Amino acid sequence: MTILDDLLARRLYLGVTGLSRSGKTVFITSLIHTLLRADTAATISPLRNFDPFDDGRLIGAVLRHDANATIPEFPYAQAVKALTGEQPHWPEPTRGISRIRVDIRYRRTGDGLRSAAATRLGLTEGVLQLEIVDYPGEWLVDLPMLSQTFESWSDAMLTQARAGSRAALSGDWLTFMDARAPGDPHDEDWAEQAASLYTDYLRACADTGLRYLQPGRFLNPADLRGAAVLRFCPMPGLGGATPAAGSLHEAFRAKFRDYQDKVVRTFFRRHFAGLDRQIVLVDTLTALNEGREVFADMSAALSSALHSFRHGHNTPLSWLTGRRISKVLFAATKADHVIRGDRLHLENLTRRMLHVLDEDNAIKVAAGIDVAAVAAIRCTEDTRRADNGREILLGRRPGDDTDTPLEPGAIPLDFPPDWEAFRYRYWDFQPRPDPSWRHGGFPNIRMPEVLNYLIGEDMR
């Protein structure tokens, strides 16, 4: 790349997040691998319907390993190896922040000021420097904590812990907390044990599929593992009284404020200061499969995320970073786990869920927010039953050596779903052993359209 090329290159920062098991690692791997393996001469390509590819303007892409010296690089090579080996399997999920950059070279269209100026200089080719910022969705759920006091947050978390299936999971932690009063003198060892029991409770919730879990760093501490800032948890209130100096309540409130300032604000200021686009991966199918409570809990977690990404000047991300993200895509993942006729229903169900949660219609009126049902790596085929012609899926379950015809059932059309009439079954399909994946990219559902939405206008 020449100096002039570099000066005229478009740098784009794409944030990718999703709550646990939404397929974030697979999504990023598929996006990068498919761009790197793009073959414009191929009749069948996983990039077909990506406009720069269809127009013959996509030249190629390369990884840039020198872009981030101090941030862990997304483990692309390891993930591809897991997916394309002799015994393919889903890659290990990333646990903390990571970044990776891919430079995409393309032929300019001459549209737009930047492209027109470059064309007049004889630069008919351009480069899009796509920087992907990968971070856990659990950290995103922390953003609403910034507008709460320790007391209001504690009340909400204690109410949540005593409701539904959480009541049985929170027993050890709540019993331990009942042994001392909030006004008792602070004891760091006791605080560490209380935080540990609270973390165990959050992990137990996560294991059952619940996703609205705060603080997110308790589940994914990354570089904060063992740090004193994580030694707090929700605590019963003092009935409006002022906490005594040196009390448990005062110490936990101080650590809560440290968590707000030194963890949540610091993370988002550092990593969102230049973010241009955001994709939030939503595992609607697993939540559906796990029932009413898990589905409602995931909806609540998404509701908290929605507030962060609303357009305007008074949202958490705008006042944290001084700017707003111009485009947000909520992607319902694993679209290959439903029959072909239900993929639009999956998208519409997710869209309706977001619209119901969006009480002041910010999504409906915002041009920069969209919803799509996608499969970053397609591991099923569409087929039909021989006896009645009904659509079913052909896929490989864990431990199987061959494909099995499976019928997942129907996606509900209403939000909230009619749980009494609900008949969907989630099958844990596995990636197939296909040598062509290593050299030709991954088969997918609607990844080209996702690329069009997120970066298409920047490759003109």
MARBALUM-355576 format. One record per residue (C-alpha): residue number from 0; residue in one letter; x, y, z. Coordinates in Angstrom, 2 decimals. Layout:
BEGIN
PT   resi   resn         X         Y         Z
PT    NUM      a         X         Y         Z
...
//
This chain:
BEGIN
PT   resi   resn         X         Y         Z
PT      0      m      0.00      0.00      0.00
PT      1      t      1.37      3.44     -0.95
PT      2      i      1.35      6.44      1.39
PT      3      l     -1.42      8.01     -0.70
PT      4      d     -3.41      4.77     -0.59
PT      5      d     -3.08      4.79      3.18
PT      6      l     -4.17      8.42      3.46
PT      7      l     -7.29      7.78      1.38
PT      8      a     -8.11      4.42      2.99
PT      9      r    -11.36      4.24      4.93
PT     10      r    -10.90      2.98      8.51
PT     11      l    -14.03      1.37      9.93
PT     12      y    -14.44      0.02     13.47
PT     13      l    -17.01     -2.75     13.83
PT     14      g    -18.08     -3.87     17.30
PT     15      v    -19.26     -7.48     17.57
PT     16      t    -20.94     -8.72     20.72
PT     17      g    -23.54    -11.21     21.84
PT     18      l    -24.74    -12.85     24.99
PT     19      s    -23.23    -16.23     25.86
PT     20      r    -23.77    -18.98     23.25
PT     21      s    -24.96    -16.55     20.57
PT     22      g    -22.16    -17.62     18.19
PT     23      k    -19.91    -14.55     18.34
PT     24      t    -16.63    -16.41     17.76
PT     25      v    -18.11    -18.34     14.83
PT     26      f    -19.57    -15.17     13.32
PT     27      i    -16.26    -13.28     13.37
PT     28      t    -14.34    -16.30     12.04
PT     29      s    -16.80    -16.78      9.18
PT     30      l    -16.79    -13.08      8.25
PT     31      i    -12.98    -12.92      8.06
PT     32      h    -12.46    -16.32      6.43
PT     33      t    -15.05    -15.71      3.74
PT     34      l    -13.48    -12.35      2.85
PT     35      l     -9.97    -13.82      2.75
PT     36      r    -11.07    -16.72      0.52
PT     37      a    -13.20    -14.67     -1.87
PT     38      d    -12.97    -16.03     -5.42
PT     39      t    -14.63    -13.73     -7.92
PT     40      a    -14.37    -16.41    -10.62
PT     41      a    -16.44    -18.91     -8.61
PT     42      t    -19.98    -19.54     -9.83
PT     43      i    -21.11    -20.51     -6.33
PT     44      s    -19.63    -18.43     -3.54
PT     45      p    -20.51    -17.69      0.11
PT     46      l    -20.15    -14.01     -0.84
PT     47      r    -22.80    -14.08     -3.57
PT     48      n    -25.22    -11.15     -2.95
PT     49      f    -22.44     -9.01     -1.44
PT     50      d    -22.63     -6.08     -3.85
PT     51      p    -18.88     -5.37     -4.32
PT     52      f    -18.37     -9.09     -5.00
PT     53      d    -21.27     -9.39     -7.46
PT     54      d    -20.15     -6.22     -9.26
PT     55      g    -16.65     -7.64     -9.71
PT     56      r    -15.14     -4.84     -7.60
PT     57      l    -13.84     -6.93     -4.70
PT     58      i    -10.15     -7.59     -5.32
PT     59      g     -9.10     -9.35     -2.12
PT     60      a     -8.47     -9.08      1.61
PT     61      v     -5.47     -9.57      3.89
PT     62      l     -5.05     -9.83      7.64
PT     63      r     -3.01     -7.15      9.38
PT     64      h     -1.29     -8.61     12.43
PT     65      d      0.53     -5.35     13.22
PT     66      a     -2.57     -3.29     13.96
PT     67      n     -2.94     -3.86     17.73
PT     68      a      0.20     -4.28     19.77
PT     69      t     -1.41     -4.07     23.23
PT     70      i     -4.82     -5.75     22.73
PT     71      p     -5.14     -9.56     22.36
PT     72      e     -5.73    -10.55     18.75
PT     73      f     -8.88    -12.47     17.93
PT     74      p     -7.83    -16.16     17.59
PT     75      y     -8.79    -16.49     13.94
PT     76      a     -6.24    -19.19     13.02
PT     77      q     -7.22    -21.44     15.91
PT     78      a    -10.92    -21.06     15.15
PT     79      v    -10.47    -21.93     11.46
PT     80      k     -8.41    -24.97     12.42
PT     81      a    -11.18    -26.18     14.73
PT     82      l    -13.83    -25.74     12.04
PT     83      t    -11.93    -27.24      9.09
PT     84      g     -9.98    -30.12     10.69
PT     85      e    -10.60    -33.82     10.14
PT     86      q    -12.99    -33.80     13.09
PT     87      p    -14.50    -30.32     12.92
PT     88      h    -15.96    -28.78     16.06
PT     89      w    -17.12    -25.39     17.23
PT     90      p    -14.18    -23.25     18.38
PT     91      e    -13.61    -22.20     21.98
PT     92      p    -15.44    -18.94     22.69
PT     93      t    -13.45    -15.80     23.42
PT     94      r    -13.72    -14.60     27.02
PT     95      g    -12.53    -11.01     26.97
PT     96      i    -11.75     -8.15     24.64
PT     97      s     -9.93     -8.91     21.39
PT     98      r     -9.39     -7.17     18.08
PT     99      i     -8.43     -8.11     14.56
PT    100      r     -7.99     -6.06     11.38
PT    101      v     -8.57     -7.08      7.80
PT    102      d     -7.73     -4.78      4.88
PT    103      i    -10.16     -5.16      1.98
PT    104      r     -9.02     -3.92     -1.44
PT    105      y    -11.72     -3.02     -3.97
PT    106      r    -12.31     -1.02     -7.17
PT    107      r    -13.93      2.33     -6.61
PT    108      t    -17.24      3.31     -8.19
PT    109      g    -16.45      7.04     -8.24
PT    110      d    -19.52      7.76     -6.07
PT    111      g    -19.13      9.96     -3.01
PT    112      l    -16.59     12.68     -2.21
PT    113      r    -13.78     10.39     -1.09
PT    114      s    -14.15      8.03     -4.04
PT    115      a    -14.51     10.87     -6.56
PT    116      a    -11.39     12.64     -5.22
PT    117      a     -9.36      9.43     -5.34
PT    118      t    -10.54      8.67     -8.87
PT    119      r     -9.44     12.14    -10.06
PT    120      l     -5.99     11.34     -8.68
PT    121      g     -5.94      8.13    -10.74
PT    122      l     -6.51      5.86     -7.74
PT    123      t     -9.17      3.55     -9.09
PT    124      e     -8.64      1.08     -6.24
PT    125      g     -9.36      1.67     -2.58
PT    126      v     -8.78     -0.04      0.75
PT    127      l    -11.24     -0.49      3.59
PT    128      q     -9.39     -1.09      6.85
PT    129      l    -11.94     -3.10      8.83
PT    130      e    -11.09     -3.26     12.52
PT    131      i    -13.25     -5.80     14.38
PT    132      v    -13.67     -5.26     18.13
PT    133      d    -14.84     -8.42     19.89
PT    134      y    -16.20     -8.14     23.42
PT    135      p    -18.54    -10.17     25.66
PT    136      g    -22.21     -9.28     25.59
PT    137      e    -22.25     -9.68     29.36
PT    138      w    -20.21     -6.47     29.57
PT    139      l    -22.79     -4.66     27.45
PT    140      v    -25.49     -5.55     30.00
PT    141      d    -23.50     -3.56     32.58
PT    142      l    -24.23     -0.23     30.86
PT    143      p    -27.56      0.37     32.68
PT    144      m    -25.65      0.22     35.98
PT    145      l    -24.17      3.63     35.14
PT    146      s    -27.52      5.32     35.74
PT    147      q    -28.18      3.52     39.04
PT    148      t    -27.14      4.05     42.63
PT    149      f    -25.78      1.14     44.62
PT    150      e    -29.04      1.07     46.58
PT    151      s    -31.36      1.02     43.55
PT    152      w    -29.21     -1.60     41.82
PT    153      s    -29.13     -3.77     44.95
PT    154      d    -32.91     -3.60     45.32
PT    155      a    -33.39     -4.68     41.68
PT    156      m    -30.90     -7.53     41.94
PT    157      l    -32.30     -8.83     45.25
PT    158      t    -35.83     -8.79     43.84
PT    159      q    -34.60    -10.64     40.78
PT    160      a    -32.71    -13.21     42.90
PT    161      r    -35.87    -14.15     44.82
PT    162      a    -38.05    -14.66     41.73
PT    163      g    -38.65    -17.75     39.57
PT    164      s    -35.90    -20.32     39.21
PT    165      r    -33.35    -17.85     40.56
PT    166      a    -34.78    -18.29     44.07
PT    167      a    -33.36    -21.81     44.34
PT    168      l    -30.05    -20.83     42.76
PT    169      s    -29.43    -17.84     45.05
PT    170      g    -30.04    -19.66     48.34
PT    171      d    -26.42    -20.08     49.49
PT    172      w    -25.54    -16.47     48.73
PT    173      l    -28.67    -15.01     50.37
PT    174      t    -28.21    -17.17     53.47
PT    175      f    -24.62    -15.98     53.78
PT    176      m    -25.71    -12.35     53.41
PT    177      d    -28.39    -12.72     56.09
PT    178      a    -25.71    -13.57     58.67
PT    179      r    -24.54     -9.94     58.83
PT    180      a    -26.27     -6.60     58.79
PT    181      p    -25.34     -3.91     56.24
PT    182      g    -24.29     -1.64     59.08
PT    183      d    -21.76     -4.13     60.50
PT    184      p    -18.06     -3.25     60.23
PT    185      h    -16.47     -4.04     56.87
PT    186      d    -14.43     -7.24     56.64
PT    187      e    -12.50     -7.77     53.37
PT    188      d    -12.36    -11.56     53.77
PT    189      w    -16.10    -11.68     54.32
PT    190      a    -16.62     -9.38     51.33
PT    191      e    -14.51    -11.67     49.14
PT    192      q    -16.58    -14.70     50.19
PT    193      a    -19.84    -12.82     49.61
PT    194      a    -18.70    -11.82     46.11
PT    195      s    -17.60    -15.40     45.41
PT    196      l    -21.00    -16.81     46.41
PT    197      y    -22.74    -14.16     44.34
PT    198      t    -20.56    -15.10     41.36
PT    199      d    -21.44    -18.78     41.87
PT    200      y    -25.11    -17.79     41.80
PT    201      l    -24.62    -15.84     38.54
PT    202      r    -22.80    -18.79     36.97
PT    203      a    -25.60    -21.14     37.99
PT    204      c    -28.08    -18.76     36.34
PT    205      a    -25.96    -18.70     33.18
PT    206      d    -25.84    -22.50     33.13
PT    207      t    -29.64    -22.60     33.04
PT    208      g    -29.75    -20.17     30.12
PT    209      l    -30.51    -16.93     32.00
PT    210      r    -28.71    -13.93     30.48
PT    211      y    -29.65    -10.76     32.38
PT    212      l    -26.76    -11.03     34.81
PT    213      q    -24.94     -8.13     36.48
PT    214      p    -22.14     -7.30     36.93
PT    215      g    -20.95     -8.87     33.69
PT    216      r    -17.30     -8.88     34.76
PT    217      f    -18.13    -11.34     37.55
PT    218      l    -18.80    -13.90     34.81
PT    219      n    -16.06    -12.72     32.43
PT    220      p    -13.44    -10.98     34.57
PT    221      a    -10.66    -11.17     31.93
PT    222      d     -7.75     -9.08     33.23
PT    223      l     -9.66     -8.22     36.44
PT    224      r     -9.62    -11.76     37.83
PT    225      g     -8.89    -11.48     41.56
PT    226      a     -9.10     -7.67     41.57
PT    227      a    -10.46     -5.90     44.66
PT    228      v    -12.95     -3.94     42.53
PT    229      l    -14.94     -7.18     42.10
PT    230      r    -15.30     -7.79     45.85
PT    231      f    -18.85     -6.54     46.31
PT    232      c    -22.38     -7.71     45.65
PT    233      p    -25.96     -6.46     46.12
PT    234      m    -26.83     -5.66     49.71
PT    235      p    -30.11     -4.96     51.54
PT    236      g    -30.79     -1.30     52.11
PT    237      l    -30.65      0.73     55.31
PT    238      g    -34.16      2.12     55.06
PT    239      g    -32.91      5.51     53.91
PT    240      a    -30.38      5.88     56.73
PT    241      t    -26.86      7.07     55.99
PT    242      p    -24.36      4.18     56.10
PT    243      a    -21.87      4.43     58.91
PT    244      a    -18.22      5.02     58.10
PT    245      g    -16.36      1.72     57.81
PT    246      s    -19.54     -0.34     57.44
PT    247      l    -20.16     -3.14     54.95
PT    248      h    -22.73     -1.01     53.15
PT    249      e    -20.37      1.93     52.78
PT    250      a    -17.54     -0.29     51.50
PT    251      f    -19.76     -2.12     49.00
PT    252      r    -21.22      1.17     47.77
PT    253      a    -17.70      2.53     47.24
PT    254      k    -16.69     -0.57     45.25
PT    255      f    -19.86     -0.31     43.20
PT    256      r    -18.88      3.24     42.27
PT    257      d    -15.35      2.08     41.47
PT    258      y    -16.85     -0.60     39.22
PT    259      q    -18.94      2.04     37.45
PT    260      d    -16.01      4.40     36.94
PT    261      k    -12.93      2.18     36.59
PT    262      v    -14.48     -0.81     34.81
PT    263      v    -17.65      0.09     32.89
PT    264      r    -16.85      3.69     31.91
PT    265      t    -13.18      2.98     31.29
PT    266      f    -13.90      0.00     29.06
PT    267      f    -16.46      1.75     26.90
PT    268      r    -14.49      4.97     26.61
PT    269      r    -11.41      3.06     25.53
PT    270      h    -12.97      0.65     23.09
PT    271      f    -16.03      2.56     21.85
PT    272      a    -14.38      5.92     21.25
PT    273      g    -13.93      5.08     17.56
PT    274      l    -16.67      2.51     17.01
PT    275      d    -18.64      3.14     13.80
PT    276      r    -20.88      0.07     13.49
PT    277      q    -22.20     -2.54     15.92
PT    278      i    -23.70     -5.98     15.54
PT    279      v    -25.44     -7.62     18.48
PT    280      l    -25.90    -11.39     18.07
PT    281      v    -29.11    -12.78     19.57
PT    282      d    -29.60    -16.47     20.30
PT    283      t    -33.39    -16.36     20.00
PT    284      l    -33.64    -20.08     19.25
PT    285      t    -31.89    -21.38     22.37
PT    286      a    -33.94    -19.00     24.52
PT    287      l    -37.13    -20.28     22.87
PT    288      n    -36.08    -23.86     23.47
PT    289      e    -35.34    -23.25     27.15
PT    290      g    -38.77    -21.83     27.91
PT    291      r    -40.77    -18.87     29.10
PT    292      e    -38.50    -17.65     31.91
PT    293      v    -35.26    -17.83     29.92
PT    294      f    -36.88    -16.15     26.92
PT    295      a    -38.24    -13.33     29.10
PT    296      d    -34.84    -12.94     30.77
PT    297      m    -33.05    -12.66     27.43
PT    298      s    -35.64    -10.10     26.35
PT    299      a    -34.87     -8.05     29.47
PT    300      a    -31.14     -8.22     28.72
PT    301      l    -31.76     -7.02     25.17
PT    302      s    -33.98     -4.25     26.46
PT    303      s    -31.06     -2.93     28.49
PT    304      a    -28.85     -3.07     25.40
PT    305      l    -31.42     -1.21     23.30
PT    306      h    -31.22      1.83     25.54
PT    307      s    -27.47      1.98     24.96
PT    308      f    -27.73      2.01     21.16
PT    309      r    -30.61      4.43     20.65
PT    310      h    -29.80      7.29     18.35
PT    311      g    -29.44     10.75     19.79
PT    312      h    -27.36     12.64     22.28
PT    313      n    -28.64     11.35     25.63
PT    314      t    -27.73      7.67     25.45
PT    315      p    -25.02      5.97     27.53
PT    316      l    -22.72      5.41     24.58
PT    317      s    -23.07      8.97     23.27
PT    318      w    -22.13     10.57     26.56
PT    319      l    -19.43      8.00     27.23
PT    320      t    -17.74      8.41     23.87
PT    321      g    -18.91     11.77     22.53
PT    322      r    -20.32     10.14     19.39
PT    323      r    -22.90      7.62     18.33
PT    324      i    -22.70      4.40     16.38
PT    325      s    -24.19      5.01     12.95
PT    326      k    -25.53      1.50     12.30
PT    327      v    -26.60     -1.31     14.61
PT    328      l    -27.68     -4.77     13.45
PT    329      f    -29.43     -7.21     15.78
PT    330      a    -28.78    -10.63     14.24
PT    331      a    -30.81    -13.68     15.22
PT    332      t    -28.18    -16.40     14.85
PT    333      k    -28.35    -20.09     13.92
PT    334      a    -30.93    -19.56     11.19
PT    335      d    -29.85    -22.94      9.76
PT    336      h    -31.45    -24.58     12.82
PT    337      v    -34.94    -23.83     11.52
PT    338      i    -36.59    -24.94      8.29
PT    339      r    -36.40    -22.67      5.27
PT    340      g    -40.01    -21.51      5.63
PT    341      d    -39.40    -20.40      9.22
PT    342      r    -36.31    -18.22      8.71
PT    343      l    -38.35    -15.12      7.99
PT    344      h    -40.50    -15.97     11.02
PT    345      l    -37.34    -16.11     13.17
PT    346      e    -36.33    -12.67     11.93
PT    347      n    -39.79    -11.25     12.46
PT    348      l    -40.10    -12.74     15.95
PT    349      t    -36.79    -11.12     16.93
PT    350      r    -37.86     -7.85     15.35
PT    351      r    -41.19     -7.90     17.18
PT    352      m    -39.43     -8.70     20.44
PT    353      l    -37.19     -5.67     20.02
PT    354      h    -40.10     -3.45     19.02
PT    355      v    -42.16     -4.50     22.06
PT    356      l    -39.19     -3.74     24.30
PT    357      d    -38.62     -0.42     22.51
PT    358      e    -41.36      1.44     24.37
PT    359      d    -40.68      4.86     22.85
PT    360      n    -40.30      3.56     19.27
PT    361      a    -36.62      4.50     18.89
PT    362      i    -35.97      1.45     16.70
PT    363      k    -39.01      1.92     14.49
PT    364      v    -38.03      5.47     13.57
PT    365      a    -34.24      4.98     13.40
PT    366      a    -32.83      4.26      9.95
PT    367      g    -29.60      2.98     11.45
PT    368      i    -31.00     -0.07     13.29
PT    369      d    -32.01     -3.31     11.59
PT    370      v    -32.71     -6.98     12.32
PT    371      a    -31.69    -10.08     10.34
PT    372      a    -31.77    -13.86     10.78
PT    373      v    -28.36    -15.31      9.88
PT    374      a    -26.23    -18.43     10.04
PT    375      a    -22.54    -17.53      9.96
PT    376      i    -21.67    -21.16      9.15
PT    377      r    -24.43    -23.27      7.72
PT    378      c    -24.28    -26.85      9.00
PT    379      t    -27.64    -28.18      7.78
PT    380      e    -29.35    -28.80      4.46
PT    381      d    -33.00    -28.28      3.62
PT    382      t    -34.90    -31.41      2.69
PT    383      r    -38.43    -32.83      2.85
PT    384      r    -40.06    -35.82      4.45
PT    385      a    -40.78    -38.59      1.99
PT    386      d    -44.21    -39.36      3.42
PT    387      n    -45.87    -35.94      3.54
PT    388      g    -43.43    -33.56      1.85
PT    389      r    -43.03    -31.40      4.94
PT    390      e    -39.83    -29.35      5.22
PT    391      i    -37.19    -30.75      7.60
PT    392      l    -33.45    -30.37      8.17
PT    393      l    -30.57    -32.70      7.42
PT    394      g    -27.78    -32.23      9.94
PT    395      r    -25.20    -33.87     12.19
PT    396      r    -25.72    -34.09     15.94
PT    397      p    -22.85    -34.38     18.47
PT    398      g    -21.20    -37.79     18.26
PT    399      d    -22.81    -38.72     14.93
PT    400      d    -20.77    -39.69     11.86
PT    401      t    -23.60    -39.17      9.40
PT    402      d    -26.37    -36.67      8.79
PT    403      t    -29.79    -37.27     10.31
PT    404      p    -33.14    -35.90      9.07
PT    405      l    -34.64    -33.87     11.94
PT    406      e    -37.83    -31.87     12.31
PT    407      p    -37.37    -28.84     14.59
PT    408      g    -40.99    -27.71     14.60
PT    409      a    -42.38    -24.25     14.00
PT    410      i    -41.24    -20.80     15.10
PT    411      p    -44.05    -18.91     16.89
PT    412      l    -45.33    -15.86     15.06
PT    413      d    -46.36    -13.86     18.12
PT    414      f    -44.47    -12.05     20.86
PT    415      p    -44.64    -13.13     23.54
PT    416      p    -45.03    -16.69     22.22
PT    417      d    -48.09    -18.75     23.06
PT    418      w    -46.23    -21.17     25.32
PT    419      e    -49.14    -23.57     25.55
PT    420      a    -49.11    -24.10     21.79
PT    421      f    -45.33    -23.88     21.42
PT    422      r    -43.78    -26.79     19.49
PT    423      y    -40.17    -25.84     18.62
PT    424      r    -37.22    -28.16     19.37
PT    425      y    -33.62    -26.91     19.18
PT    426      w    -31.11    -29.44     17.82
PT    427      d    -27.42    -28.92     18.58
PT    428      f    -26.09    -29.34     15.04
PT    429      q    -22.34    -29.66     14.53
PT    430      p    -20.09    -28.44     11.68
PT    431      r    -19.54    -30.90      8.87
PT    432      p    -16.20    -32.28      7.65
PT    433      d    -15.95    -30.46      4.32
PT    434      p    -12.45    -29.82      2.85
PT    435      s    -13.80    -27.07      0.62
PT    436      w    -14.46    -24.86      3.65
PT    437      r    -10.74    -24.22      4.20
PT    438      h    -10.17    -22.83      0.71
PT    439      g    -13.57    -21.55     -0.39
PT    440      g    -15.05    -19.95      2.72
PT    441      f    -17.99    -21.11      4.81
PT    442      p    -21.52    -21.71      3.54
PT    443      n    -23.87    -19.35      5.33
PT    444      i    -27.28    -17.78      5.43
PT    445      r    -27.44    -14.02      4.71
PT    446      m    -23.88    -13.11      5.63
PT    447      p    -23.48    -11.20      2.31
PT    448      e    -26.54     -9.10      3.17
PT    449      v    -25.05     -8.43      6.62
PT    450      l    -21.86     -7.20      4.94
PT    451      n    -23.87     -4.99      2.60
PT    452      y    -25.58     -3.36      5.56
PT    453      l    -22.47     -2.93      7.69
PT    454      i    -19.75     -2.03      5.17
PT    455      g    -21.26     -1.93      1.67
PT    456      e    -21.56      1.86      1.48
PT    457      d    -17.90      2.20      2.49
PT    458      m    -16.68      0.25     -0.56
PT    459      r    -17.83      2.58     -3.33
//
